[in-house]
Amino acid sequence: MTLRELRKRAHRTQQEIGEAVNVSQGAVSHWEIGDFPPLRKYRRLLCSALDCTPEELEDAINETVRTYRNGKHSR
């Protein structure tokens, strides 16, 4: 499951996640397309906003990077 899929599972928008973590919607978008992962300082808040465990979040970050860096999805 990618970060985007995790967010969709939580029925949240990028804007809502950004507000919950105090970053811009654009930053959330960059996380979701694998440009760069969320900094560790945001991850506890992300877990809360996405209603997931730290392990689920870490797995989603890794899957996002794998998926987009290997060109499996077009931007």
Secondary structure, DSSP 8 states (H G I E B T S, - for coil): --HHHHHHHTT--HHHHHHHHTS-HHHHHHHHTTSS---HHHHHHHHHHHT--HHHHHHHHHHHHHHHHTTSS--
